Amino acid sequence: MWEDSRSGGNDVYANRSLDYGNTWGANDIRIDGGDAAGASDAFGIELAVDSAVTPTAVYAVWHDDRNGGRDIYLNSSLDAGGSWSTEAQRIDNDGEGASDSFYPSLVVQDQRVLVAWHDDRDVGFDVWSRGSDNGGSTWASEVRLDSDIAGSAHSVGVRLARDGDRVAAVWSDYRRGPTVEGEIHPDLYYSMSQDEGYIWSEEEQRIDDDPQNTAISDQPQVVLAGPSLYVLWVDYRSGNADLWFRRMSSSN
């Protein structure tokens, strides 16, 4: 799956191999349907597979400016990528194009589809999530995951991970610490759900343990396994960018 500008603007295309990559389908498939090819720009694709259903289901999300401001769109294939819905569906349910929604993350298991992204409907960027219990046929209401005052500080770049019923969301957050003055650098925060993303922890926890707001912590990669949450990120606390890692309890 990739972004492709063959028709002008960026569209999302998919192809599949049934023999471990030795051969591929003769024709790729455009999956950001609902507007004309090349009429808008689609970016920030993420792909997830639900191997717990038969046949395997494949889901893709991205942000798309077909409505002016960027919205989050999803498409799915219920036959392991052989065919896709002719129209992608919009996931964020504020007004179409009313705010900018960026860089979604996606986890899927047993037809429970969970999407998270950041958007600026309240001026500053906040982290939002929305879930479906039936493979994307219908969706519950959105839930905001960062618990500071809405729009008061940018919360961006959310990444999701799931293990069983537990789901973690990790993002970079520019909220001001109690003693910091001047320029604010982002820290990493996480929120946990123990019930497949229906209910989230009332207050998120900070991951990086250097003094708050003093160095950029960004681009998290996240894994949930057993009792632990594993996070790898880019961190500038020593001057240039280094990779930092932390293992934390996933029971919070």
C-alpha positions, 0 to 999 in steps of 0.5 A: 500500500502506498501514496501515488500521484499518477493522477495529479494529487496523491491517492492511495493504492494497494496490491497483494501477493499470495506467494510471499512476494514472488508475484503480485496482482496484474493491476493495483487498486485505488482505495481512496474512492469517493472523489475523482482520482487525483482530485485531493491529497491523501497522506499518512497511510497505516495498515492493519490486518484482522487475522482472527476472522475468515477470510482475513480482513484488511484495513487502511486509514489515512488523512485526506483533504477532499473536504478542504481541511483534512479528515480521517478516512478508512477503507477495508477489504474483507477478502484479504486485499482482493477487493475494496469498498468503492468509497472510503468512509470518513471517521472523524465526525466533526464537520466535514473539513472543519478542522485538520485531522492528521496521521491516524493510527489503527488496531484491529482484532475480532472485528473491533476496529480502533482508530486514533488521530490528532486534530485541531477542532478546539484550536490546539491539537488533541488526540481523539479515538473512535471504535467500531464493533462490526468491522467498520459498518457502524461507529461509536462516538469519538473519545478524547484521550489527552486530559488537559484542557481541550485545545490548550496544548498540542498533542500529536503523533499518536500511536496505538498498540493492542494485546488481547483486551488491552490497548495503549495510545502514546503521543507527543504532548506540548503541555506546559510543566509547572516550572518551565518558562520559555520554549516548550518541548514535547514529552511523551504521554500514554493512556491505557484501556483494559477493555478494547478501547471503550474506556480509557484511563482517567489521567494519562502518564508521562513516559520520558523521565528527563525534566518536563518540557526541556527536550524534544521527545517524538516519533514513538513506536509502541508494543504491548506484550504481556504485562508490559508496554514497550516504547521506543522514541527519538529524544534530544535531551543530550543535544542531537537526536538519540533513540531512547527506550522504556518498558512500563507497566500496562496495568495503569 
